[in-house]
Amino acid sequence: MKILSVNVATAKPVNINGREVLTAIGKVPQTGPVAYGPMGLAGDEQADRSVHGGLRKAVYACFSTHLPFWRTVRAQARAASWDADVPPGLLGENLTIDGMTERDLWLGDQLVFADGGVLVVSEPREPCFKFNAAMGFSKAAKLMAESGYCGTYLAVLKPGQVQSGDSFTLVPGDRALSLPDAFRDRMGRR
């Protein structure tokens, strides 16, 4: 399991469906190490802390195995060409991770890095209208809900630094609630 990309963005106004909204969903890959602390990655912002960011949602991670799915559905929706890759950060993720998916994670599991930094699986992401805009088509949030390709929010247990290429160890928590079950529960209540 390793980090393919570390991505950050500052909040900026964008026009979504004729309405100006503030968003930092369009994350940009960083070179070199990026520090993280209780409120997230250095240089990263969240526009609406009521739904993103904060202590429980300091870092958002997505999984590289889902990128071909998103490439295909974006092409089917004519939001991108068939050969257009999904660039790191497009889904709003801070970390693009290789070697695992939501099915491997339970709330409370820890991602332990060599420098001593520790991130804790805290909750699944719930898709929103800004995700639709970032992906370029109106059914993206619905497809996230149906596929379960939600990624995970991570809380910071011990601050550290992370960069692309870093590997980490997954340390199981108490295994009481899996990330997919938590996501299905949330989507069932919508």
SEMIMI-499308 format. One record per residue: x, y, z of N, C-alpha, C in turn. Coordinates in steps of 0.001 Angstrom, whole numbers, padded with zeros to 6 digits, m for minus. Atoms other than C-alpha are relative to their C-alpha. Example, Ala and Ser with C-alpha at 12.3 -4.5 7.8 and 13.67 -1.06 7.14 Angstrom:
REM residues 2
000890,m001190,000000,012300,m004500,007800,000900,001200,000000
m000820,m001190,m000060,013670,m001060,007140,m000770,001090,000730
***
This chain:
REM residues 190
000850,m001174,000000,000000,000000,000000,000892,001233,000000
m000825,m001201,000082,001402,003312,m001042,m000799,001188,m000513
000596,m001257,000433,000593,006913,m001775,000464,000278,m001431
m000340,m000342,001382,000448,007661,m005504,000108,001501,m000197
000006,m001449,000174,m000289,011370,m005144,m000504,000667,001273
000445,m000856,m001102,m000633,014042,m002452,m000507,001279,m000641
000674,m001065,000733,m003063,016785,m003513,m000594,001030,000959
000567,m001080,m000810,m004055,020172,m002071,m000598,001064,m000911
000573,m001134,000732,m006058,023236,m003132,m000425,001072,000983
000597,m001084,m000771,m007127,026614,m001875,m001424,000209,m000509
001398,m000242,000370,m010797,027552,m001896,m000082,001180,m000962
000206,m001075,000969,m011952,029653,m004837,m001450,m000024,m000465
001372,m000022,000495,m015295,030786,m006242,m000093,m000608,m001397
000290,000560,001319,m016701,028798,m009180,m001499,000102,m000246
001413,m000043,000372,m019974,028917,m011059,m000501,m001431,m000179
000618,001315,000114,m022077,025782,m010558,m001495,000202,m000177
001427,m000120,000315,m025494,025705,m012204,m000509,001430,000183
000411,m001398,m000051,m025617,029494,m012436,000144,000659,001363
m000171,m000528,m001358,m024661,030000,m008789,001489,000010,000347
m001398,m000051,m000410,m021290,031175,m007496,000136,m000623,001386
m000250,000676,m001269,m020011,028869,m004757,001505,m000087,000220
m001398,000152,m000363,m016738,028549,m002912,000312,m001488,000094
m000379,001411,m000049,m014929,025214,m003372,001520,m000160,m000082
m001410,000380,000113,m011526,023590,m002980,000082,m001447,m000485
000052,001396,000440,m012502,020308,m004665,001089,m000325,m001025
m000991,000260,001050,m010009,020667,m007530,001413,m000023,000556
m001318,000126,m000633,m006902,019425,m005714,001088,m000173,m001060
m001131,000036,000923,m003480,019670,m007374,001132,m000813,000630
m001105,000803,m000532,m000645,017120,m006975,001184,000870,000437
m001150,m000704,m000561,002309,018268,m004880,001259,m000839,m000186
m001278,000701,000037,005977,017400,m005225,000671,000192,001347
m000676,m000078,m001277,007999,016643,m002144,m000945,m000239,001161
000811,000299,m001175,006786,016093,001398,m000976,001134,000342
001026,m000948,m000451,003600,017776,002663,m000331,m000360,001444
000297,000227,m001414,003095,018159,006407,m001502,m000098,000207
001406,000042,m000400,m000212,017237,008009,m000096,000041,001517
000289,m000135,m001425,m001669,018034,011393,m001475,m000213,000236
001385,000307,m000364,m005020,017829,013180,m001068,000521,m000964
000998,m000565,000907,m006802,020014,010606,000278,m000306,m001466
m000227,000417,001376,m005304,018438,007473,001377,000304,m000520
m001275,m000207,000684,m002541,018939,004938,000352,001480,m000070
m000470,m001370,000169,m000441,022088,004832,m000343,000477,m001410
000340,m000576,001293,m001671,024345,002036,m001348,m000408,m000547
001314,000440,000474,m005067,022652,001748,m001095,000743,000749
001157,m000667,m000605,m008393,024353,002393,m001265,m000793,m000293
001341,000510,000243,m012012,023294,002658,m000934,001208,000036
000867,m001168,000111,m014680,025774,001602,m001156,m000038,000986
001156,000123,m000885,m017483,024434,003801,000317,m001018,001084
m000420,000895,m001083,m016267,022998,007099,m001165,m000716,000670
001129,000747,m000565,m019782,021878,007986,m000109,m001394,m000632
000060,001303,000672,m019347,018997,005501,001366,m000569,m000375
m001354,000455,000337,m015584,018794,004778,000974,000605,000998
m001026,m000530,m000885,m012524,019219,006949,m000354,m000168,001469
000175,000134,m001437,m012270,019528,010698,000765,m001209,000521
m000793,001049,m000628,m010809,017028,013127,m000304,m001396,m000533
000369,001343,000473,m012744,013966,011868,000219,m000179,m001505
m000121,000053,001462,m012357,014836,008178,001202,000815,m000462
m001197,m000803,000284,m008838,016283,008105,000593,m000293,m001369
m000606,000436,001262,m007670,014282,005071,m001002,m000913,m000704
000891,000858,000785,m009682,012686,002266,000841,m000849,m000947
m000757,000927,000839,m008320,009599,000490,m000921,m000753,m000953
000680,000825,001005,m009454,007831,m002703,000969,m001074,m000477
m000776,001178,000368,m008249,004603,m004274,000170,m000095,m001514
m000340,m000005,001422,m006498,004267,m007623,m000755,m001060,m000800
000704,001056,000734,m008360,001056,m008529,m001347,000473,m000536
001291,m000516,000474,m011534,003123,m009007,000135,000996,m001153
m000168,m001029,001030,m010027,005597,m011478,m000454,m000450,m001387
000543,000421,001302,m010795,003464,m014582,m001533,000083,m000061
001456,m000132,m000043,m014454,003380,m013493,m000403,001449,m000260
000359,m001408,000166,m014582,007171,m013196,000366,000503,m001397
m000355,m000381,001369,m012776,007567,m016536,m001103,m000454,m000966
001028,000542,000892,m015381,005338,m018222,m001320,000744,000131
001302,m000664,m000145,m018455,006991,m016719,000070,001461,m000430
m000145,m001365,000510,m017085,010467,m017491,m000077,000001,m001528
000067,000090,001462,m016630,009385,m021120,m001427,m000305,m000457
001390,000319,000355,m020127,007846,m021247,m000901,001222,000126
000798,m001210,m000208,m021548,011123,m019923,000456,001153,m000898
m000577,m001000,000903,m019489,013016,m022542,000595,001189,000759
m000683,m001023,m000789,m017738,014956,m019775,001495,000016,m000312
m001414,000117,000381,m014351,013789,m021102,000098,m001018,m001126
m000183,000970,001069,m012922,011796,m023971,000320,m001374,000591
m000229,001371,m000453,m012500,008025,m023746,001433,m000232,000460
m001393,000211,m000391,m008739,008326,m023436,000488,001002,001047
m000388,m000995,m001012,m008771,011140,m020850,000134,m000656,001371
m000201,000533,m001343,m007247,010047,m017573,m000739,000843,001032
000523,m000734,m001150,m008756,011031,m014248,001234,000454,000780
m001229,m000447,m000653,m005985,013217,m012850,m000109,m000073,001517
000021,m000009,m001457,m005000,012953,m009187,m000596,001306,000517
000630,m001168,m000600,m007095,015322,m007085,m001346,000364,m000584
001272,m000362,000629,m010079,015514,m009470,m001188,m000354,000883
001106,000419,m000862,m012297,013638,m007014,m000041,000804,001296
m000091,m000795,m001216,m011309,016142,m004332,000877,m000640,001054
m000793,000739,m000987,m008943,013690,m002678,001334,000666,000284
m001331,m000434,m000411,m005884,014711,m000716,001034,m001077,m000281
m000909,001122,000228,m004345,011247,m001043,m000609,m000941,m001015
000378,001046,000936,m004585,008928,m004032,000826,m001218,000402
m000665,001160,m000595,m003792,005463,m002641,m000095,m001209,m000919
m000055,001235,000765,m002736,002269,m004405,000138,m001179,000960
m000166,001223,m000778,m003104,m001235,m003002,m001105,m000310,000980
001135,000283,m000880,m006413,m001064,m001154,m001246,000695,m000530
001266,m000661,000309,m010085,m000074,m001447,m000808,000129,001295
000906,m000148,m001146,m012983,000753,000864,m000245,m001345,000691
000291,001329,m000576,m013576,m003008,001348,001056,m000469,000990
m001085,000382,m000901,m010249,m003268,003186,m000020,000771,001323
m000067,m000924,m001128,m011109,m000593,005753,m001202,m000089,000928
000997,m000078,m001071,m013017,m000375,009003,000243,001306,000749
m000165,m001213,m000794,m013671,002729,011085,000937,m000325,001161
m000985,000205,m001053,m010773,003054,013506,001299,m000619,m000468
m001267,000508,000534,m008163,001390,011276,000993,001156,m000113
m001036,m001025,000040,m004845,003246,011240,000942,m000214,m001176
m001037,m000010,001031,m002515,004132,008374,001240,000569,000670
m001201,m000380,m000741,000932,004241,009969,001155,000184,m000982
m001088,m000349,000913,003784,005953,008106,001348,m000135,000701
m001351,000224,m000531,007530,005432,008561,000481,001148,000881
m000454,m001139,m000803,008004,008947,009991,m000727,000099,001344
000755,m000024,m001254,005619,008121,012866,m001378,000619,m000115
001330,m000569,000199,002597,009912,011405,m001053,m001101,m000078
001079,000984,m000010,m000718,008114,011892,m001310,000687,m000382
001330,m000440,000420,m004036,008687,010084,m000989,m001098,000359
001011,000960,m000453,m007242,007026,011320,m001236,000098,m000888
001221,000050,000797,m010176,005932,009151,m001157,000460,000883
001025,m000583,m000858,m013010,008091,010512,m001415,m000109,m000555
001337,000096,000590,m015931,008036,008061,000075,000036,m001521
000030,m000075,001461,m016947,007666,004415,m000373,001400,m000465
000426,m001263,000609,m017382,010637,002109,m001428,m000147,m000489
001335,m000063,000599,m020905,011611,001156,000093,000934,m001196
m000125,m000840,001200,m021128,012943,m002413,m000940,001204,000049
000808,m001226,000021,m022459,016439,m003089,m000014,000596,m001410
000137,m000637,001307,m023323,018775,m005968,001343,000499,m000530
m001315,m000441,000451,m019721,020036,m006075,000758,m001156,m000655
m000608,001173,000629,m018610,016487,m006902,m000523,m000141,m001431
000570,000034,001353,m021016,016506,m009876,000707,001010,m000904
m000633,m001046,000805,m019485,019773,m011080,001446,m000356,m000329
m001406,000366,000234,m015896,018536,m010670,000117,m001120,m001029
m000048,001125,000925,m016657,015338,m012582,m000561,000365,m001369
000496,m000487,001272,m018504,017263,m015295,m001333,m000562,m000442
001341,000489,000361,m021874,015491,m015204,m000856,m000152,001255
000936,m000128,m001119,m024983,015601,m013017,m000287,m001283,000767
000298,001266,m000681,m025168,011913,m012089,001210,m000582,000745
m001214,000512,m000648,m021668,011576,m010578,m000245,m000366,001460
000272,000286,m001412,m022871,011787,m006962,m000863,m001251,000139
000850,001195,m000036,m025553,009189,m007674,000832,m001255,m000273
m000859,001151,000305,m022936,006873,m009205,000934,m000334,001162
m000816,000278,m001184,m020733,007284,m006131,m000832,m000764,001029
000882,000668,m000972,m023678,006303,m003924,m000287,m001441,m000412
000325,001348,000478,m024510,003290,m006102,001215,m000928,m000021
m001201,000834,000127,m020935,002059,m006605,000664,m000273,001344
m000710,000109,m001273,m019736,002586,m003044,001436,000474,m000076
m001364,m000507,000179,m016554,004165,m004435,000103,001395,000619
000102,m001264,m000734,m016656,006857,m001766,001328,000508,000546
m001221,m000401,m000666,m013107,006899,m000428,m000238,000094,001501
000126,m000101,m001447,m012514,007668,003219,000569,001311,000521
m000580,m001097,m000762,m012006,010590,005514,000916,m000600,001048
m000989,000431,m000977,m009044,010304,007836,000210,001100,001037
m000381,m000906,m001079,m008450,011929,011211,001493,m000164,000243
m001434,000046,m000274,m004892,012732,012274,000207,m000371,001468
m000333,000427,m001359,m003789,010746,015332,001367,000543,000411
m001340,m000534,m000238,m000108,011743,015048,000429,000752,m001252
m000436,m000778,001161,001084,014562,012758,001253,m000587,m000642
m001166,000478,000731,003667,013795,010103,000114,000698,m001330
m000143,m000476,001366,004623,014325,006487,m000278,m001164,m000938
000286,001028,000986,003555,012466,003384,000368,000528,m001382
m000278,m000359,001387,004660,012453,m000235,m000285,m001194,m000893
000266,001115,000903,003965,010404,m003319,001171,m000963,000043
m000983,001061,m000107,005749,007090,m003210,000122,m000569,001399
m000059,000506,m001378,005433,006742,000574,m000872,m001244,000140
000815,001160,m000348,004251,003372,001794,m000433,000148,001452
000498,m000038,m001369,002332,002754,004992,m000473,m001387,000383
000505,001253,m000534,001155,m000077,007192,m001426,000231,000482
001371,m000071,m000492,m002528,m000704,007863,m000078,m000780,001308
000137,000624,m001312,m003081,m001420,011571,m001488,m000064,000320
001437,000128,m000239,m006566,m002821,012254,m000435,000641,001313
000646,m000516,m001204,m008824,m001046,014729,m000827,m001110,000619
000816,001027,m000669,m011576,m002812,016670,m000915,m000768,m000955
000759,000699,001041,m013332,m003838,013416,m001485,m000151,000331
001423,000029,m000342,m016830,m002985,014671,m000889,000409,m001173
000813,m000488,001113,m018067,m001156,011538,000896,000211,m001210
m000801,m000146,001214,m016669,m001515,008024,m000352,001316,m000691
000242,m001230,000749,m016326,001541,005811,m001155,m000168,m000989
001147,000166,000902,m018704,000080,003164,m001344,m000046,000741
001253,000031,m000766,m021348,m000638,005827,m000380,001386,000500
000264,m001369,m000450,m021005,002888,007216,m000527,000844,m001155
000449,m000755,001176,m021411,004302,003685,m001427,m000395,m000383
001366,000449,000340,m024484,002158,002920,m001018,000540,001004
000896,m000536,m001027,m026029,003251,006218,m000287,001478,m000255
000196,m001430,000271,m025479,006930,005386,m000824,000237,m001248
000736,m000194,001246,m026776,006605,001854,m001453,m000454,000152
001364,000448,m000251,m029851,004736,003133,m000842,001028,000729
000715,m001030,m000759,m030740,007678,005352,m000261,001239,m000819
000197,m001209,000820,m030666,010221,002505,m001367,000021,m000614
***
